[in-house]
Amino acid sequence: MLHFSCDLCGCPLNDQRYVVKLEVAPAFDPDELTVQDLEADHLTSVADELHELELNGEYAAVDSGAKSFRFDLCPRCRDKFVKDPLPRETARRPNFSQN
């Protein structure tokens, strides 16, 4: 039997749980060619990358592919998430001590 817990607060979940699915994908079509792509000197770019690889031994590839995420939430965390999915309000709210 599978046991679920809330991915935000960690409390155990029973039958009442909510699933959040997020997908982050580039907003451009990477397969679309532009005039600038055709006019660029790609051999120089490749040579520069190879030179960088020889110097550092590392290649810094840009990861621009799509990513998917799945989270299980309890009813209380679901309500918080729906009200502020990108925690903008909590980031703006100052955290004053109770004097």
C-alpha positions in Angstrom: 0.0 0.0 0.0 1.3 3.4 -0.9 1.6 6.1 1.7 1.6 9.8 0.7 2.7 12.8 2.6 2.3 16.5 1.7 5.3 17.8 -0.3 5.0 21.2 1.4 4.3 20.6 5.1 5.1 16.8 5.3 1.9 15.7 7.0 0.6 12.3 6.1 -2.1 12.3 3.5 -5.2 10.1 3.5 -7.8 9.9 0.8 -8.1 13.7 0.5 -5.0 14.8 -1.4 -4.3 17.1 -4.3 -1.9 16.7 -7.1 0.0 19.7 -8.6 1.6 19.2 -12.0 4.0 21.8 -13.3 5.8 22.0 -16.6 8.5 24.5 -17.4 9.3 24.8 -21.1 11.0 27.3 -23.3 8.7 29.9 -24.8 10.6 29.8 -28.1 10.7 27.2 -30.8 14.3 26.0 -30.7 13.9 24.3 -34.1 12.9 27.6 -35.8 15.7 29.1 -37.9 16.1 32.8 -38.3 18.2 34.9 -40.7 20.7 35.5 -37.9 21.1 31.8 -37.4 21.9 31.4 -41.1 24.4 34.3 -41.1 26.2 33.3 -37.9 29.7 31.8 -38.2 29.1 28.4 -36.6 32.5 27.1 -37.2 34.0 29.8 -35.1 31.5 29.1 -32.3 32.4 25.4 -32.4 36.1 26.2 -32.4 35.6 28.5 -29.4 33.7 25.8 -27.5 36.4 23.2 -28.2 39.1 25.6 -27.1 37.2 26.2 -23.9 36.9 22.5 -23.4 40.6 22.0 -23.8 41.4 24.7 -21.3 38.9 23.8 -18.6 38.2 20.2 -19.2 34.5 21.1 -18.8 31.7 21.9 -21.2 28.9 24.1 -19.9 25.9 23.0 -21.9 22.8 25.1 -21.6 19.8 23.1 -20.4 16.8 24.7 -22.1 14.6 21.6 -22.3 11.2 21.1 -20.7 11.0 19.9 -17.1 8.0 18.4 -15.4 7.2 18.3 -11.7 4.6 16.6 -9.6 3.6 17.3 -6.0 1.1 15.9 -3.6 -0.6 18.5 -1.3 -2.8 18.3 1.7 -6.1 20.4 1.6 -4.5 23.2 3.7 -1.4 23.5 1.5 -3.5 23.2 -1.6 -5.6 26.3 -0.5 -2.3 28.2 0.1 -0.9 27.2 -3.3 -4.1 28.1 -5.2 -4.2 31.6 -3.6 -0.5 32.3 -4.3 1.1 29.7 -6.7 4.3 31.8 -7.1 4.8 32.9 -3.6 4.7 36.6 -4.4 2.6 37.8 -1.5 4.7 35.9 1.1 7.9 37.3 -0.4 6.6 40.9 -0.2 5.3 40.6 3.4 7.9 41.7 6.0 8.5 39.4 8.9 8.3 41.6 12.0 8.9 40.1 15.4 6.1 40.2 18.0 7.4 42.8 20.5 
